[in-house]
Amino acid sequence: MRFKRLSSACGLKVSTISLGTWHLPRLPERDEWGAYKIDREELKKVLKVAIDNGLTFIDTANRYHGGMSPVDLRHVGNAERLLGELLKAYDRQELVIATKVAGRMGPGPNDEGLSRKHVMWQIGESLRRLRMDYVDIYYMHRHDPETPKLEIMRTFTYLVQRGLIRYIGASNIPALDLMEFLYLIKEYRLEPIVVLQYKYNLMERGIERDIIPVAKRHGLGLAVYSPLAQGVLTGKYIDVKSRKWRIPELSRATYMKSISRRYFTDENLGFLLDYMEFARSKGLTPAQLSLAWTINMERRWKVPIIPIVSVSRLSHLEEALAAADVQLNDDDLKYLDKLSTKAKVL
């Protein structure tokens, strides 16, 4: 596994791929509220193979469960708790752990958002669940229009000064609001935002219009989620022989109804059949081609881009690891540019 500097705004080095925990290895059984139970033994194997191969950049969030989305309040914090249990066997200094704050964690009026009260509460809770003294990256998980931006940045700066977090990240913040954050940081000499987290894949390229230009101008890295479009770009939701959509057992689409609603269209079916054929011509699986495209796009945009990959079994991780060093040439990228215009995500 190669390592790269996360951004020109910091000196932190991270693995080329990040391991996500939005979705985790699942058992067929569900609990009494309908959430899939997590396969702890498979997750333990995934973490070992990842870390043994140098994939040490691990992404989570206080709301993640691993087998449910959206996550109800009974199940929030599960992914952090599992990581806390399983990562204690590894050298903490060798890991780069990222988590997030802003989502609802309780029924009260201050149990969500980016107020000082909520953030100070949740950093303590995340550290308790993770069984750690600090996290390397702490993201604002979403925009909070009700909390002044200066309050948010002063709170995050305080967490850096206290040693509870090492770096600040921003996720899913509208471009204009992101620019306002960056202005306040400079004006008040606060700790910088060093990394951004947004959705980015061959089918969903909206951040190329506004977020990537901001990242490039300010030297920020991009850790991008859904690089496989919730598994759609792996081809697993297509029966190639019948040229129809399908939903495999235990797949995300069994509990995320938005996947079939947003992706399962005739236009996307045609796009994916052509895309899968191109992957075969390159000697790659569709998942490997998608991850390689994401990584190689940093050559075009001149900003670090790290795909965050969640896996439901060990073989998916091994497939992703093999994609880390795949080089696509300019003609490949141009062909995929043209092909991606056929994809329409609702």
N, C-alpha and C positions, 0 to 999 in steps of 0.2 A: 504494500500500500504506500503510495506517495503521500507526502504531506505538503501543505501549502500554507502560506500566510493568509490568515482569515481576511484581512483587509489592510490597506495602507494606513488606516487610522489606529492600528494596534500591532503588537508584535506576536500575537498568539498564532501558533501553527496548529492546523487541524488536518485530519485525514481527508482524502479526496472525496469520500462518501461518508455521510452521517447515517447512523442507525436510528430510525424513528420508533416511537412507541404508541402512536395514535392507534395502530392496530397491532395486535400481538398474536402469537400462536394460540389457536383456540381448540378446545375440546368440543365434541358434538353436543354435550350436555349444556343446558341453560339453567340459570338459577331461577328462583321463584318469581323474579321480576322480569325475566326474559333475556337477561344478558348472558352471552356465552361465557362459560368458565374458561379461564386461561390455562393453557398447558404449560405448567411451570418447568417441567423437565425439558421440553423442547425449547423454551425460552432460555433456560440455563445453557443448553448446547449452543444456541444461537449466539449468546453473549460470549461464550468461550471461544468459538471459532472467529467471531468478529475481532475480539481483542487480540487473540493469537496472531491474526493476520494484519494487525496494525490499524483496524478500524476502531478508533478510540473516541470518536466524536459522537456522543449519544444525546439525542434530543427527546425531551418529554414536556409535559405541561401538568399543572396542578389539576386540571379537569379530566385528563385522559383516563380511560378505563382499560381499553385494549380489545374489548369484545362487544362494545355498545357505542352507538352514535346516532342521535345525540345522547349525551350521558346525563342521567338523572342524578339528583343529589345523594342518593344512596350509594352511588358507585364512583363518585369523583375521588381522585387521589389514588386510585388503584395502581396505575402504572408507576407512579413514584414509589409507592410502597414496595412493589415487586422489585424495582431496581435497587432500592435500599437493601432489600434482603439478599439479592443475588450478587451485587457488586462489592459487597464487603470483603469478598475473597480476593479482590484485585488491588493493586497499588493505586490509591486515589490520585497521586500526582501524575500518573501516566494517562489519566482520563480527562476528557473535556466534556463536562456535563452542562447541558442547557435546559432550562425550564422556563415556564411562562406564568404570567399573572394577568388577571382582568376578568376572567369568566366567573359566573356565579358559583359560589361555594357554600351557600347557605340561604335560608329564607329571608334574612333581614335586609334592611335598606342599604347597609354598608357591606354586604357580603358579596359584592361584585364591583368591578371598576378599577380605577387607578388612583383613588384617593390615597392620601398618606396613611390613613387608618387601615384601609384594606390591604395595601401593599405591605405595610409593616407586619400585619397579622399573617399574611400568606407566605412571606419569605420564611418566617419562623416555622410555619406548618410544612412547607415544602422541605426544608432542611430536616425537620423531624422525620418526615416520611422517607426521605432519601438516606437518612442516617449519615449525614455529612455536615461539615462545619461551614461549607461555602459551596456555591455553584459558580461555574466559570462564566456562563452567560445567562443573564436574566432578561427575558423579553417582555415588553408590553404586548400582550397577546392580541389586543384589538384597540381600536380607537375608543376613547371615553370623552365625549363632548361635554360632560357635566363637570369634569375636573380641570382646573386651569393647568395649562401645559407647564408653567413654571413650577407649580406644586409637584407635578409628576417628576420633572427632571431633578428638582432639588431632593426629592425623596430617593430616587435612584442613585444620585450622586452620594447621598448619605450612606446608602447601602455599600457602595464601593469603599468609601472611607472607613466604614466599620469592618471591612473585610468579609462581609457576608456574600458579596458577589464580586467577580473580577471585572466583568465587562457588561455593557448595556446593549440590548438589541431591541428592535422594533418590528412588529409583525402586523400585517394587514392594516396599516395606517394609510389613509388617503394621501396622495402625493402632496397636496397643498399643506395639509397638517404636518406632514413630515418635514417639509421645508421650514415651517414655523418652529418646530422643535430644534432644527439645526441652527436657526438664527438665534434662539434663546441660549443654546449651549455656548455659542461664540460670544454673545453679548454679556452673559453672566459668568463666563469662564467655568462652566460646569463639566462634569465628566462626559465624554463623547459617546454618541451612539456609534458602534463600530460594525454592526451587522444587521441586515434586514432579512425578514422571512416572509415570503409570499408564495402563492401557488404559481408554478411554471412548468409547463410541459409542451410537447409538440402540438397538442390540440388546444391549449389554453395559453396564449402568449400575450395577454393584455398588458403585463408589466413592461413589455418592451416600449410602450408608448410613453410612460411617465416615470415609473419607479427605477428602471435600469438607468435612464439618463441621470436621475438624481444620485444613484449609487456611483456612477462613473465620475460625476462632477465632484463628489465629496469623498471619494476613496473608500466607499463602504463595500463590504462583502455581501454576498447573497447566499443564504441557506434556503433552498427552495423545497417546498413540500408538494406532494402529489406529482412527482416526476413521471409516474406511470399512469396518471389520470385515474386514480383509484383502482388500478389493476386493468383498466380497459386497454391500455397499450401493451399489455402482455399477450393479448389475444385470447385469454381464457374465457371470455364471455361470448366467443363466436364458435359455432359449429361450422367448420370450414366446408364440410361435405354438403350440408344442406344450405349453407350461406344464410344462416339465421342466428339471431341472438339466443343465448342460453345463460342460465344462472347456476353455476356449480355449487354443490353442497359446501357449507362452511365459508363460502366466499363473502366478501364484504357486502355484496349486493343482497345477501339474505337478510341483513339488518340495516342497511342504508338504502332505503327506497329511492333516494335521490339519484342513485347511480343509473338505474334503468330509466328514470324520468328524464335525466339530463343528457345521457350519452347514447341510448339505444334508439338511434334514428337510421333511416335508410342511407342518408348521406354519410354518416359515420361508419356504417357497415362497409360501404364501398371504399372509403378511405382506408379502413383497417385491413381489408383484404389486400389492397395494393401495398400498404405499409409492411405487412407480414411477408409478402413476396420479396420486397426489397431487403428485408432483414435476412431472409434465407440466402439471397444472392451475395450478401456480405459475410456469410458464415456465422451469423449472430442469431440469438433468439430475439424476439420482439422486445423483451424487457431490456436486454443488453443494449440493443440499438437505441432505445429511448434514453437510457442512462448515459450512454456514450454521447448522444446528441446534446444532452443537458450540460455535460462536462465540457464538451468541445465548443459550446457556444460562448464560453468565456474568452475564447480566442477572438471572436467577432466583437464582443462588447467591451473587452479589456477590463473586466472586473472578475474577481473570483466568484465562481458559482459552484456550490456544493449541494448535490441532491440528497434529500433526506428520504431514506428507504425504510418502510415498515415491511416486515416479512411475517408470514404465517407458518412457515416451516423452514428448516435448515437449508434445504435445497434452493430456496429462493435467495437466501443470503449468499450461498456459493455462486449462484448465477450472477448476482450483483457484483461480487468481488471481481469476477472475471471481466466485468465491463470497465473497471477503473482505468485501465491502460489502453483501451481501444482508441485508435486515432482515426478520425473521419477527415477526408480531404475536402477541399472547397467545393468540388463538384457534388459530393455527397450532401453537404449542407444545402447547396442550392436546390438539389432535387427534393430534399425534405421540405425546404421552404415552399416550393411549388405544390407538393403533395398536401401539406398542412392546410392549404387554402380550401381544401374539400371538406375539412372537419368543421362541424358546427355544433358547439356545445350549448345547450339551452340554459 
